[in-house]
Amino acid sequence: MSRRKEQGVALIVALVLLVVVTLLGVSGVQNVALEEKMAAAAFDRNLALQAAEAALRMGEAVAEAQSKTVPPNSGFPSYTDANNTCPASPSAINNCVNGLCPTPDKDCNERWKVPNFTGWVDAPVNLGSLAGTPQYFIEYLGNTFPCTDGGPSDPKNCKRYRITARSNPGTERATVMLQSIYATD
């Protein structure tokens, strides 16, 4: 009689061990799925960074070319800040031509933070269909900056440009925005 009780206990122990092994297997599958999502997100972020970097370099090349035009910076629209308020008209922010924007108005939000800003221009780089088409715009900051480290005889006639670039991959994808201040003399 004790032998029959022992055989029944073995069945219960085997079933408990089977449940434990199944739970470990399910947990392992969940970990693998999570790691795969993390790897895909890291890949997507890296691709977006490369796209934004390519657009930033393209914008810097355009800024360099604008500094050498005759007269210099002739491609930038002009804008004069007449008062201490941001104009109600969107033209103060969207006053850009082919990605070239005038000096930003100190009283307005930064252009890249305005949802209806239309001054972005596509960077003509091919990074594949996954990267999308990166975009940039350039703001002319003026030509009253010191050309060297600010000695007494330093001329303050060097030009500065702020280039803002972003990846533009589409919905539910990583987006990266980069900025640089580009200096020319």
C-alpha positions as CSV (number, residue, x, y, z in Angstrom):
1,M,0.0,0.0,0.0
2,S,2.8,2.4,0.7
3,R,4.2,1.7,-2.7
4,R,1.1,3.0,-4.5
5,K,1.3,6.3,-2.5
6,E,4.9,6.7,-3.5
7,Q,4.0,6.4,-7.2
8,G,1.3,9.1,-6.9
9,V,3.7,11.5,-5.2
10,A,6.2,11.0,-8.1
11,L,3.6,12.1,-10.6
12,I,2.8,15.2,-8.6
13,V,6.5,16.1,-8.2
14,A,7.0,15.6,-12.0
15,L,4.1,17.9,-12.7
16,V,5.4,20.6,-10.4
17,L,8.8,20.4,-12.0
18,L,7.2,20.7,-15.4
19,V,5.4,23.8,-14.4
20,V,8.6,25.4,-13.0
21,V,10.5,24.5,-16.2
22,T,7.6,26.0,-18.3
23,L,7.7,29.2,-16.3
24,L,11.5,29.5,-16.8
25,G,11.0,29.0,-20.5
26,V,8.3,31.7,-20.7
27,S,10.5,34.1,-18.8
28,G,13.4,33.4,-21.1
29,V,11.3,34.1,-24.2
30,Q,10.1,37.4,-22.6
31,N,13.7,38.4,-21.9
32,V,14.7,37.7,-25.5
33,A,11.8,39.7,-26.8
34,L,12.7,42.6,-24.6
35,E,16.3,42.5,-25.7
36,E,15.3,42.4,-29.3
37,K,13.1,45.5,-28.9
38,M,16.0,47.3,-27.1
39,A,18.4,46.4,-30.0
40,A,15.9,47.6,-32.6
41,A,15.5,50.9,-30.7
42,A,19.3,51.4,-30.5
43,F,19.6,50.7,-34.2
44,D,16.8,53.1,-35.0
45,R,18.3,55.8,-32.8
46,N,21.8,55.3,-34.4
47,L,20.3,55.5,-37.9
48,A,18.4,58.7,-36.9
49,L,21.7,60.2,-35.5
50,Q,23.5,59.5,-38.7
51,A,20.8,61.1,-40.7
52,A,20.7,64.2,-38.6
53,E,24.5,64.4,-38.7
54,A,24.5,64.2,-42.5
55,A,21.9,67.0,-42.7
56,L,24.0,69.1,-40.2
57,R,27.1,68.7,-42.4
58,M,25.1,69.7,-45.5
59,G,23.8,72.8,-43.7
60,E,27.3,73.8,-42.7
61,A,28.4,73.5,-46.3
62,V,25.6,75.7,-47.4
63,A,26.5,78.3,-44.7
64,E,30.1,78.3,-45.8
65,A,28.9,78.9,-49.4
66,Q,26.6,81.7,-48.3
67,S,29.5,83.4,-46.5
68,K,31.4,83.5,-49.8
69,T,28.6,84.9,-52.0
70,V,28.9,88.4,-53.3
71,P,27.6,90.3,-51.5
72,P,28.0,87.9,-48.5
73,N,24.9,86.2,-47.2
74,S,22.7,87.5,-50.0
75,G,20.5,84.4,-49.8
76,F,19.2,85.2,-46.4
77,P,16.0,87.1,-46.0
78,S,16.2,90.3,-44.0
79,Y,14.3,90.9,-40.8
80,T,14.4,93.8,-38.4
81,D,13.2,93.4,-34.8
82,A,11.1,96.5,-34.3
83,N,9.9,96.0,-30.8
84,N,10.1,93.8,-27.7
85,T,7.3,91.4,-28.7
86,C,7.0,88.5,-30.9
87,P,5.0,89.4,-34.0
88,A,1.6,87.7,-34.1
89,S,2.1,86.9,-37.8
90,P,3.7,83.5,-38.4
91,S,5.9,85.2,-41.0
92,A,8.3,86.2,-38.3
93,I,9.2,82.6,-37.7
94,N,8.5,81.2,-41.2
95,N,10.4,84.0,-43.0
96,C,12.9,81.5,-44.5
97,V,13.9,80.9,-48.1
98,N,15.3,77.5,-49.1
99,G,16.3,76.7,-45.6
100,L,18.0,80.1,-45.1
101,C,16.4,82.1,-42.2
102,P,17.1,85.6,-40.9
103,T,18.4,86.4,-37.5
104,P,16.0,84.9,-35.0
105,D,13.7,87.4,-33.1
106,K,14.8,87.4,-29.5
107,D,11.1,87.7,-28.4
108,C,9.9,84.6,-30.2
109,N,10.2,80.9,-29.5
110,E,13.1,79.1,-31.2
111,R,12.1,78.1,-34.7
112,W,12.7,74.4,-34.1
113,K,10.2,74.4,-31.1
114,V,7.3,75.9,-33.2
115,P,5.1,73.1,-34.5
116,N,4.0,74.9,-37.6
117,F,7.5,76.0,-38.6
118,T,7.8,75.5,-42.4
119,G,11.4,76.5,-43.0
120,W,12.9,73.0,-43.0
121,V,14.6,72.0,-46.2
122,D,15.4,68.4,-47.2
123,A,19.1,67.5,-47.2
124,P,20.0,65.9,-50.5
125,V,21.6,62.8,-48.9
126,N,20.7,59.2,-49.5
127,L,20.9,57.1,-46.4
128,G,18.4,54.4,-47.5
129,S,14.7,54.2,-47.1
130,L,14.9,53.4,-43.4
131,A,16.5,56.7,-42.5
132,G,14.0,58.9,-44.2
133,T,15.0,62.3,-45.5
134,P,16.8,64.4,-43.0
135,Q,16.2,68.2,-42.9
136,Y,17.9,71.4,-41.8
137,F,17.6,75.1,-41.7
138,I,20.2,77.9,-41.2
139,E,19.8,81.0,-39.2
140,Y,22.2,83.9,-39.9
141,L,23.3,85.3,-36.5
142,G,25.2,88.3,-37.8
143,N,28.7,89.5,-38.5
144,T,29.7,91.2,-35.3
145,F,31.6,88.4,-33.6
146,P,35.3,88.4,-32.8
147,C,37.5,86.5,-35.2
148,T,40.0,85.4,-32.7
149,D,40.1,85.2,-28.9
150,G,39.2,88.8,-28.4
151,G,42.5,90.7,-28.2
152,P,42.4,94.6,-28.3
153,S,43.0,94.7,-32.0
154,D,40.6,91.9,-32.8
155,P,38.2,92.9,-35.6
156,K,34.6,92.0,-34.8
157,N,33.5,91.2,-38.2
158,C,33.3,87.4,-38.3
159,K,30.0,85.7,-39.3
160,R,28.1,83.2,-37.3
161,Y,25.4,80.8,-38.4
162,R,23.2,78.4,-36.3
163,I,22.4,75.2,-38.2
164,T,19.6,73.0,-36.9
165,A,19.2,69.6,-38.4
166,R,16.9,66.7,-37.6
167,S,16.3,63.2,-38.8
168,N,12.9,62.9,-40.4
169,P,12.1,59.1,-40.4
170,G,8.4,59.2,-40.0
171,T,5.9,58.2,-37.3
172,E,6.8,56.0,-34.4
173,R,10.5,56.2,-35.2
174,A,13.4,57.7,-33.3
175,T,14.0,61.4,-34.2
176,V,17.3,63.2,-33.5
177,M,17.8,66.9,-33.6
178,L,21.3,68.4,-33.7
179,Q,22.6,72.0,-33.7
180,S,25.9,73.7,-34.3
181,I,27.1,77.3,-34.4
182,Y,29.2,77.6,-37.5
183,A,31.8,80.4,-37.7
184,T,33.4,81.9,-40.8
185,D,35.6,84.9,-41.2
